[in-house]
Amino acid sequence: MRIALMAAIAILLGGAKPAPQPISLEPVANWKVDYSTSSCVLTRQFVAGDQRYDFELTFTPIEKRARLRLGSPEKPGRFDSGDAAVEVDGVKLAEPTHFNVFASAKGGTTREFLFLQFGRDVGHTDRSLRLRPTRYGDFILDVPDFPGAMRAMGSCMDDLYHTLGIDPAVLRSIAVNPEGRSMQFVRSPGREFDMQLLYWVTTDGKVDECKVLKPSGIDEFDQRFCEELKASGRFKPAKSTAGLPMRAPVFEDVSMRTKVQTSTSPL
């Protein structure tokens, strides 16, 4: 009882500790869309005081998922991950999104947010986007011109689909995507690697077409990958909106790591 009373008196005398204010990020450059052989990337630079932040949003073929990165110059701790709260135009999303924090190529910090349904959840933003990764800051991005940026990304994706030989009408008719992962059927090179793939799964679950969009850099592995996948791959086929099996494309961003370091220490 005495301890509780002392705590109450301390609160009355000192007051509750105010919650930290979010960092407001203002744009200092125009949106820029970069085309590549396997993605469309939207970038822009923002500023808060004298500190600059690099915004990067990546769309890849077929996927509804998107990766949003916010780079800043401060030195990071070791890799960490968790959940982030997200607000679109002042309304909090029902579900948190996953985030990672790691060192950037520039020597600063990258906060990476992984959205499973970006178009549905975030794509309609037309005023502000708030990102609150646990223990790693609270940011409000001023983005009143985001609808125009999203239209430019749509045009980029249309061009990318044309280049890859993917009919957007086919994508719209897919109700259930193929199930399975390519590395279940291909011998691992036994080393760390990153690569990007595009392949087509037939109505009977086989692979009849395959492209390595971004090689792993392990020549022997890159050369045999598609042949092994076509010879051994057995997937659960896609289903159309009518509930029937259908031939469908699959984009895969494959990474193989032998050791991962994690930390819960804040930056």
N, C-alpha and C positions, 0 to 999 in steps of 0.2 A: 504494500500500500504506500509506504514511504517512498519507494523507488519510483512508482508511478506518479506520485505527487511532485517529486523533484523534476521528473521529465516534463510534466505539464508546465511547471514554473519556468523551466529552461526555454520551452517553446514560446511562452508568453513574453519572456524577456528578450530573447534573441530573434524570434520570428522563424518561420519555416524557411529552409534554404530554397531560394527560387530556382525553378527549372532552367537549364541553359537555353538560350534563345537559338533558333535555327539560323544557319548561315544562308543569307540570301545571295544567290548567284545571278549576276546580270550578264547578258551576252555582250561580247566586244568584237564579234565577227559575224559574218553571214553563215548560214547553213551551207555545208558542202557535201555532195554525194559522190563517193568514189566507186567506180565499177571495177570488178575483178572477174576472174574466170569462175568463181564459186560463191560470190557474196556481193551484197550491196552494203556500203558503210556510210552512215551519216555522221558528220563531225561538226563540232563548233567549239569555240573557246569562250569560257565564261570567266568572270572575275568577282572576287569578294575582297574589298579593300585593295591591298597590293599583292594579293595572292591569286594566281591564275589556275583555272581548272579546265581540263580537256574532256569534253563529252564525246563519246563514241558509241553509236548504236549499229549493231550488225544483224542483217537479215541473211539467212541462207535458204537455198531452194527447198520448197515443199514444207519445211518446218514451220509450225505456228510459234515455236519458241524463238526468242531473241535474246541477245546478250547486250546489256548496256554497261559501259564502263565510264567511270569518272576518275580521271587522273589528277593528282595534285603533287606539288614538289616536296612535301615534308617526307622525312625518312620513315620507312615503315618498320614494324616489327617483323617477326616471321609470319608465314602464311597462316591465315585464320579464316573461319567461315561461320555462318549462322543464318538467322532469319532477319529480314528487314521489313519494316512497315512502309507502305507506299500510299501516298495520297495523290489523287488526280483531281485537279481543280477544287481542292479543299475537301474532297470526299475520300475517306480511307477505303482501300480495297479490302474485301472480306477476308482474303487469305494473304499471309505474308509471302514475300518472295525470297528465294535463297540468295545469299551473297557470299563472295570470297574477297579477301583482302590480301594483296601480295605486292612485292616490289615491282615497279614498272621498269621498262627498258631504259628510261631516262634517269633511273636512280631514285625516283620518288615513290609514291604510293598509288596503286590502282585499286579502286573499289569496283567490283564486278557484280552486277545484278542479273539474275537469270529468270526471265519471264516465260512461263509456259504458254500463255495465250496473250501475246503482246497486243495484237490488233484489237482483240475484244476488251482487254483490261486497260490499256494505256494509249492505244493508237488514236483515240478520240480527244486527247488532251488539247485544250485550246487556251489555257491561261497559265497554269503552274503545275509543276511536278515536284513532289516532296519525297525524298529518299532518306530513310532513317535506319541505317545499319546499326545494330546493337553495338554499343561501345565505340563506334567508329564515325561519329558525327551525325549531323542532322542538317540536310541541305534542301533548300527550296529553289528550284530553277524557274526563272521567268521565261516562259515560252509561248507568248501569244500568237506567234506565227508558225506554231508546230503543224497545223493542218497542211500548210503549203509544203513543209518539209516531208510530210508523209506522202503527199501526192508525188513528189519527186522520187521518193523511194519506191513507190508503186510503179512508176515508169521504168526505173532501173531494174526492178524484178521482172517486168514484162520482157525487157530486152534480154535479161539473163535466161529466162525460160526459152525464148526464141533461139538463143545461141546453143543451149543444151538440148534442144529438140523435145522440150516438154510442152504439151498442150495444156494451158491453164484450165480449159473446159474439162479435161480429164481429172485434174486435181479437185475441181468443184464437185465432181460426181463420186468422189471417194468418201464413204461413210466411216470405214474402219481401215486403218493403214496396215500394211503387212507387219507381221510380228517375227522377230528374230534379229540376231546380230551377226554381221559378217565374220567376226573373229571366231565364232563357233565352228567355222568350216575351213579356216585357212591357218596353216602352220605359222606360229609366231616366229619372228626373227630372233627372239631372245634378247632384244635390246629395246631401249626406250625409243619411241617414235611418235610422230603426229602425221596424220594423212587425212585427206577428204575424198569421199567416194560418191559416185552416183551409179546405181544399178536398178534394173527392172525385175520385179518378181512376177512370174506368170500366174495364171489361174490355178495351176497345180503346185504352186509353191517353189518352182525352180527359178534360177536366174538365167535369163537369155541375153542380157546385154549389161555391160559393166564398163565404167570409165574411172580411172584414177585422176581426179581433178587436181589434187595437190599431193605430189609424191612424198614418201617418207624420207627419201634421201638414201635409203638402203636399196641399191640397185637390184640385187637379186630378189628381194622381197617385192619390190614394185613390179618387176617383170612377171612374176608368177601369180600375183594376187588375184587378178580377175579370172585367170584360167582355173585356179583352184576353186574359186567361189562358184563359177558356172558349173564345174564338175561335181561339186559336193554340196552346194547350198540347198537347203530344204527349209522353206519358211512357211508360215501360216499366211495364205494369200489375203490380199485386200478384199473388202466387200464394197459394192456400190450402194448408192442410196436405195436401190431396189432390193438389197440384201443378197445379191449374187456375187460370186467370186469374180475379180477383175484384175487385169494386168495393171500394175502400178509402179511408179518410180520411187526409189528410196535414196535419200541423201544421208550420208553418215560422216560425222566428224569423229575420227578414231584417234584416241591417245592411249599410249601404253607407258606406264610409269612403274619403276621398280622400288621406289622409296618415296614416301610423302611425309613431310614434317608438318606438325600442327602445333598451334599455341593458342591459349585463351588469354594471353596477356594483351592489354590494350596498347595502341600505338604510343 
